[in-house]
Amino acid sequence: MNLHVDDVRCLKVMGEDATRASREYERHRVALTVRYGKARDFVVDYAENLSSGGLFVRTDQPFERGELIDIVLDLPGFGEFEIKASAAHSIAPDAAADLGRSPGTGFSIVDGPTGFFDALHIYLVRLGKRRECTVLVAGEELRAAVGDAGYLVAPLPPPNKLFKVIALNEEPVIAAVVPGGYMNEYMTAATAMGTPEIIKVIDHYGTFGDLLMAIDEELIVAI
């Protein structure tokens, strides 16, 4: 899992306390849709990293340190929550290019509605469980993306070797992401194993977030 200790700042942490408090929360690489308001305008962006204290949002928009904004955060499986957040640090596009990172702003979570922090805790626990499960994925680029999301990944084997790979894998295999053109072959192999639900067809999901949510549904069953 790719964890970036400087991408998320913990709740109400500034200055010298940031180093100490950054150890209190584990970071998880995620792809969450967020809507945040500034000057009454809403845009769609993605939360790149998330902890129980804050999140890093990829955006070209500048935010001043300490600026308070409302963020509508969508936690897959739990719904949307409007939270209060404070801008903690920003990475400008030019600086991001030099560092090989994404431009954006790290926000500290200041307040949330009833049930939000419980939902966030459960969701983070689920994210932590990703590293205990394997997803078989076709294609290096997509495999890297699923790996960045926290899952253990392995190349998708041919349909006739699917059972052997799953049986011999040290960690449970909860999903196999296959191209649409090969769906029938893999579905036949998985059905013979009694687990047709593990087949996730790339063409059936509009975005990577949709695919990740479908894989997470199998994770919920596994845990």
C-alpha positions as a printed NumPy array, in Angstrom:
array([[  0.   ,   0.   ,   0.   ],
       [  1.314,   3.471,  -0.865],
       [  1.167,   5.624,   2.236],
       [  2.284,   9.254,   2.206],
       [  2.76 ,  10.662,   5.711],
       [  2.809,  14.221,   4.421],
       [ -0.386,  13.94 ,   2.387],
       [ -2.804,  14.012,   5.319],
       [ -2.674,  16.102,   8.466],
       [ -4.425,  14.905,  11.61 ],
       [ -7.277,  16.69 ,  13.38 ],
       [ -6.266,  20.152,  14.582],
       [ -2.558,  19.454,  14.127],
       [ -0.263,  22.277,  13.105],
       [  3.441,  23.062,  13.342],
       [  5.723,  20.848,  15.414],
       [  2.841,  18.671,  16.622],
       [  2.303,  17.362,  13.086],
       [  5.207,  14.888,  13.205],
       [  4.088,  13.398,  16.519],
       [  0.414,  13.235,  15.686],
       [  0.974,  11.88 ,  12.164],
       [  1.855,   8.561,  13.783],
       [ -1.548,   8.364,  15.47 ],
       [ -3.483,   7.711,  12.28 ],
       [ -2.801,   5.213,   9.527],
       [ -3.19 ,   6.56 ,   6.001],
       [ -5.004,   4.696,   3.26 ],
       [ -4.799,   5.304,  -0.477],
       [ -8.359,   5.733,  -1.716],
       [-10.417,   7.059,  -4.611],
       [-13.407,   8.848,  -3.124],
       [-15.596,  11.384,  -4.823],
       [-15.868,  14.584,  -2.847],
       [-17.666,  17.854,  -3.442],
       [-16.306,  20.888,  -1.704],
       [-17.651,  24.404,  -1.688],
       [-15.738,  27.611,  -2.183],
       [-17.372,  30.902,  -3.06 ],
       [-20.63 ,  28.962,  -3.322],
       [-19.311,  26.911,  -6.227],
       [-19.139,  23.131,  -6.111],
       [-16.756,  21.019,  -8.112],
       [-16.115,  17.303,  -8.29 ],
       [-12.72 ,  15.997,  -7.278],
       [-11.216,  12.986,  -5.585],
       [ -9.909,  12.397,  -2.116],
       [ -6.541,  10.796,  -2.742],
       [ -5.668,   9.865,   0.809],
       [ -7.806,   9.514,   3.89 ],
       [ -7.266,   9.088,   7.624],
       [ -9.526,   9.48 ,  10.625],
       [ -8.183,  13.02 ,  10.997],
       [ -8.122,  14.399,   7.492],
       [ -7.894,  13.925,   3.76 ],
       [ -5.837,  15.085,   0.802],
       [ -7.848,  16.343,  -2.175],
       [ -6.378,  16.532,  -5.671],
       [ -7.237,  19.983,  -6.975],
       [ -5.66 ,  22.93 ,  -8.76 ],
       [ -7.66 ,  25.404,  -6.676],
       [ -5.614,  27.283,  -4.055],
       [ -6.724,  27.317,  -0.425],
       [ -5.21 ,  29.429,   2.33 ],
       [ -3.903,  27.683,   5.439],
       [ -6.657,  27.584,   8.053],
       [ -9.432,  28.309,   5.529],
       [-12.667,  26.591,   6.594],
       [-14.818,  24.937,   3.937],
       [-17.663,  22.443,   3.694],
       [-16.866,  19.113,   2.044],
       [-19.435,  16.564,   0.956],
       [-17.608,  13.262,   1.388],
       [-18.999,  10.089,  -0.158],
       [-18.02 ,   6.972,   1.809],
       [-18.935,   3.983,  -0.383],
       [-21.503,   1.875,   1.411],
       [-22.323,   4.582,   3.962],
       [-23.576,   7.502,   1.891],
       [-22.648,  11.165,   1.778],
       [-21.639,  13.295,   4.747],
       [-21.187,  17.055,   4.833],
       [-18.208,  17.816,   7.021],
       [-16.306,  20.901,   8.115],
       [-12.638,  20.951,   7.173],
       [ -9.695,  23.297,   7.558],
       [ -7.003,  23.675,   4.903],
       [ -3.735,  22.499,   6.453],
       [ -1.276,  22.538,   3.549],
       [ -1.279,  22.831,  -0.236],
       [  0.885,  21.612,  -3.094],
       [  0.775,  23.961,  -6.076],
       [  0.81 ,  22.489,  -9.604],
       [  4.38 ,  23.686, -10.309],
       [  5.688,  22.268,  -7.029],
       [  3.744,  19.047,  -7.569],
       [  5.337,  18.594, -10.991],
       [  8.822,  19.036,  -9.514],
       [  8.032,  16.514,  -6.763],
       [  6.326,  14.034,  -9.061],
       [  3.106,  14.278,  -7.075],
       [ -0.463,  15.48 ,  -7.547],
       [ -1.379,  19.109,  -6.82 ],
       [ -3.925,  19.554,  -4.065],
       [ -4.689,  20.492,  -0.491],
       [ -4.585,  18.544,   2.742],
       [ -7.584,  19.215,   4.968],
       [ -8.034,  18.562,   8.684],
       [-11.507,  17.321,   9.586],
       [-12.944,  19.792,  12.09 ],
       [-16.517,  18.523,  12.521],
       [-19.024,  16.106,  11.046],
       [-22.688,  15.144,  11.416],
       [-24.042,  12.465,  13.733],
       [-22.795,   9.048,  12.67 ],
       [-20.006,  10.336,  10.451],
       [-17.033,   9.449,  12.641],
       [-18.451,   5.979,  13.369],
       [-18.959,   5.409,   9.638],
       [-15.464,   6.717,   8.895],
       [-13.944,   4.392,  11.49 ],
       [-15.721,   1.35 ,  10.053],
       [-14.731,   2.335,   6.535],
       [-11.077,   2.725,   7.527],
       [-11.134,  -0.691,   9.192],
       [-12.431,  -2.085,   5.918],
       [ -9.624,  -0.357,   4.032],
       [ -7.125,  -1.914,   6.399],
       [ -8.531,  -5.352,   5.605],
       [ -7.75 ,  -4.871,   1.918],
       [ -4.119,  -5.793,   2.509],
       [ -5.233,  -9.223,   3.732],
       [ -6.965, -10.155,   0.462],
       [ -5.786, -10.73 ,  -3.099],
       [ -7.366,  -9.499,  -6.314],
       [ -6.421, -11.082,  -9.643],
       [ -6.201,  -8.349, -12.269],
       [ -5.576,  -8.306, -16.017],
       [ -3.285,  -5.53 , -17.226],
       [ -0.33 ,  -3.897, -15.485],
       [ -1.854,  -0.412, -15.248],
       [ -5.108,  -1.568, -13.665],
       [ -3.233,  -4.   , -11.438],
       [ -1.099,  -1.12 , -10.158],
       [ -4.208,   0.966,  -9.451],
       [ -5.835,  -1.833,  -7.44 ],
       [ -2.56 ,  -2.319,  -5.587],
       [ -2.385,   1.394,  -4.799],
       [ -5.865,   1.082,  -3.289],
       [ -4.416,  -1.308,  -0.728],
       [ -5.228,  -4.742,  -2.087],
       [ -2.69 ,  -7.474,  -2.655],
       [ -2.677,  -8.091,  -6.393],
       [ -1.573, -10.841,  -8.744],
       [ -1.763, -11.308, -12.516],
       [ -4.986, -12.811, -13.817],
       [ -4.255, -16.409, -14.906],
       [ -5.879, -18.156, -17.878],
       [ -9.389, -19.454, -17.126],
       [ -8.222, -23.077, -16.962],
       [ -5.723, -22.182, -14.228],
       [ -8.023, -19.986, -12.154],
       [ -8.906, -22.702,  -9.653],
       [ -5.262, -23.695,  -9.095],
       [ -4.111, -20.114,  -8.553],
       [ -6.916, -19.404,  -6.084],
       [ -6.371, -22.683,  -4.229],
       [ -2.627, -22.144,  -3.846],
       [ -2.686, -18.448,  -3.004],
       [ -1.647, -17.752,   0.585],
       [ -4.262, -15.039,   1.111],
       [ -7.935, -15.362,   0.127],
       [ -8.69 , -14.306,  -3.444],
       [-11.869, -12.243,  -3.338],
       [-12.105, -11.   ,  -6.93 ],
       [-10.833, -11.538, -10.449],
       [-10.966,  -8.482, -12.718],
       [-11.309,  -9.602, -16.324],
       [-11.769,  -7.891, -19.718],
       [-15.304,  -8.065, -21.073],
       [-14.293, -10.154, -24.068],
       [-13.265, -13.021, -21.782],
       [-16.179, -12.86 , -19.371],
       [-17.833, -16.117, -20.455],
       [-14.691, -18.211, -20.067],
       [-13.901, -16.866, -16.617],
       [-17.508, -16.979, -15.479],
       [-17.681, -20.652, -16.496],
       [-14.502, -21.422, -14.547],
       [-15.658, -19.503, -11.467],
       [-19.122, -21.062, -11.581],
       [-17.541, -24.508, -11.618],
       [-15.755, -23.483,  -8.415],
       [-19.034, -22.277,  -6.908],
       [-17.873, -18.646,  -6.786],
       [-19.181, -16.816,  -9.881],
       [-19.502, -13.627,  -7.822],
       [-15.722, -13.113,  -7.781],
       [-15.679, -12.244, -11.493],
       [-15.636,  -8.482, -12.011],
       [-15.772,  -7.423, -15.655],
       [-13.856,  -4.237, -16.442],
       [-16.329,  -3.073, -19.081],
       [-19.23 ,  -3.21 , -16.608],
       [-17.928,  -0.36 , -14.434],
       [-17.914,   3.268, -15.501],
       [-15.039,   4.373, -13.279],
       [-12.284,   2.866, -11.208],
       [-14.24 ,   3.926,  -8.121],
       [-17.184,   1.775,  -9.256],
       [-14.88 ,  -1.19 ,  -9.762],
       [-13.269,  -0.684,  -6.368],
       [-16.684,  -0.543,  -4.721],
       [-17.658,  -3.837,  -6.38 ],
       [-14.474,  -5.466,  -5.096],
       [-15.115,  -4.046,  -1.635],
       [-18.528,  -5.734,  -1.635],
       [-16.714,  -9.075,  -1.814],
       [-14.382,  -7.893,   0.942],
       [-17.356,  -7.267,   3.241],
       [-18.508, -10.853,   2.686],
       [-14.995, -12.196,   3.266],
       [-14.538, -10.438,   6.61 ]])
